[in-house]
């Protein structure tokens, strides 16, 4: 592909970054709107989590297929297909009048995002030659992705309070339409010209089906019982599908996820830590929001702004993280980030029934979300993307996001199940509703913290210091180039 002029590259990058920010923001924007959605559409307590996990499972489950399609069919083409599906599904979600309609629209949103995002990121990678400009672009992209999760909580609160939960989804429509009109004019087309057009839809369906079934079984277990025949059958089929996915990938001529890629210990470690990061971070956001609204009585607006300070802090800590990754040990930065995330969640789990924001939540939110994520996202991104061959750019970018989003979906299901089980135990034991809710949320937070802290031994066991140094040297992400104005 011919290299575009710098001004065109940055125009294209800005457009893609805004659209990507929108898809990442949708991972969390519904969290503060969940109680309002539940009341209006008559969701049960256990069904409500599917408004979040339907998006994450479709998003994570089809990212790799989206990356493959982008490499083979054309990245700009798949950007437009994915963005069109995401925008149409957002409109459908805003008009949904039932539980099933909203969950289905969220799943299509996730499918659209899974088609768009790897194509967009690999386009960015192809537009900029390796070196300072590419580092600058990927650094800004990563910072926006980290900010998107927290921004979603704030925007979700604002829109729910002043317009209604429907506008949480309707917000995407004008942004998506404008982006679609401009993409063909400013974004260059690229593809892997010599690749044979082989896909792996069976691989995508089996891994997504496995994770949907596992998440559903875990979420429903508090109601039907962990030892119930139904739960055991669902878990068994889910595990069997996951095993089938691994068999398909090991024997296929053009596997969606070539298992050989995990022979690189650092890449395998980065994706394992990414999975744990998603499982702990997204479940913490989900449970923390419910605690504030259902126990402390926060409105959607108050719940959204409660996370705002940690989002700003994340941007500030990101600069420190980048500097430490460049000047020091990226491996230690990753380990520190997961430790801080786990510690912050444990601190939050001490918040009482009648907690206060400044006294009980501000500090742990700042530590867990502000510091923990900033010190983890950046080294994971470096280890997962540096040194990847051009013909596997879509695969690598998709795999990185896949690990985090699938971790998030399963983490939310596990945390919700633990919270519901513990709530039932406490309420039957004579606790008040608020005390039982608090106890359930605390138990879920302890589980989220444990998942985060598993990232510490995984980092030290799998991530190789020499490979991580080589990855940092290849990307050379430095604080100064990322803070220069994009001209």
Secondary structure, DSSP 4 states (H G I P E B T S, - for coil): -PPPPHHHHHHHHHHHHHHHHHHHHTTTTTGGGHHHHHHHHT--TTGGGHHHHHHHHHHHHHHHHHHHHHHHH-HHHHHHHHHHHHHHHHHHHHH--SHHHHHHHHHHHHHHHHHHHHHHHHHHHHHS-TTHHHHHHHHHHHHHHHHHHHHHHHHHHHHHHHT-THHHHHHHHHHHHHHHHHHHHHSPP---TT------HHHHHHHHHHHHHHHHHHHHHHHH-TTSHHHHHHHHHHHHHHHHHHHHHHH-TT-SS-GGGGGSHHHHHHHHHHHHHHHHHHHHHHHHHHIIIIIS---HHHHHHHTHHHHHHHHHHHHHHHHHHHHS-HHHHHHHHHHHHHHHHHHHTT--TT--IIIIIHHHHIIIIIIIHHHHHHHHHHHHHTT--GGGHHHHHHHHHHHHHHHHHHHHHHHHHHHHHHHHHHHHTT--HHHHHHHHHHHHHHHHHHHHHHHHHHHHHH--HHHHHHHHHHH---HHHHHS---
